[in-house]
Amino acid sequence: MALRSVYVFMAAMWLLMIAGGGIAVLVLGPLSLPGFGDAGPLVDSAVKAAAAVGMVAAWILVLSKVKDWVFHREISGYRQDSP
């Protein structure tokens, strides 16, 4: 039972990494914000960087929740098994 929970956590981690890479390449990569004149590339880069940092923060939050869920299941399962 314990090993399966670890695999769920690892699968969620890999899924989030692959999804994040796909979003970064497919959505953030071609993102362009016209209308800022000479500062256009700087604004584009700042928006992309802010979105990437936001995604990383969201991924950390999601993985933290999955980790808490996994360990809560493990601890409650351990308490039920012990005499």
N, C-alpha and C positions, 0 to 999 in steps of 0.2 A: 504494500500500500504506500509506503514512504517513497519508494523509488518512482512510482507513477506520478506523485505530486511534483517531484523534482523535474520529471520529464515535461509535465504541463508547464511549469515555470520556464524551462528552457525553450519549449516550443513557442510560448508567448513572446519571449525575448527575441528569438529569431524572426518571428512573424512581424514584430514591430520594427526590427532593423530593416527587413526587406521592404516593408511597406513605406517606411521613412525614406529609404533610398529611392524607391519608385516615385514617391511624391516629390522629392527634391529634384529628380531628373526630369520628370514629365510635367510638373507644374511650376516649380520655382525656376528651373533652368531657362525656359523660354519667356519668362515674365519680363515685360518691358513697360515702363511707365513713361509715356511721351508727355511733353509739355513742360519740362523742367530746364530746357536750354542746355547750357554747357554742364550743368550739374546733374543731367539725366543719368549718366552711368553711376555717379556717386549715390544718387537716390535709389536707383535700381539695386545696387549692391547693399545698401543699408536696409531696404525692405526685405531682400532675400536673406540677409544675415539675421534680421529680427525674426522672420518666419522660421528659419532653421533653429534658432535658439528656443523659440516657442515650442517647436516640435520636440526638441530634446527634453524640455521641461515636462511636456505632456507625456512623453514616453517614460520618463523617470517616474512620474506620478502613477501611471498605469502599472508599470512593473512593481512599484512599491505596493500597490493594492493587491496585485496577484501574489506577491511574496507573503504579504500579511495573510491572505486567504489560505495559501498553502500551509504556512506554519500554524495557523489557527486549526486547520483540519488535522495536522499532525499532532498537535498538543491535545486536542479533544479526543482523538483516536487513542493516544497514549494513555489518557486518563481512564478511558473506558476499558482498556486492556489490563490495566494494573489492578491488583486485588485490593 
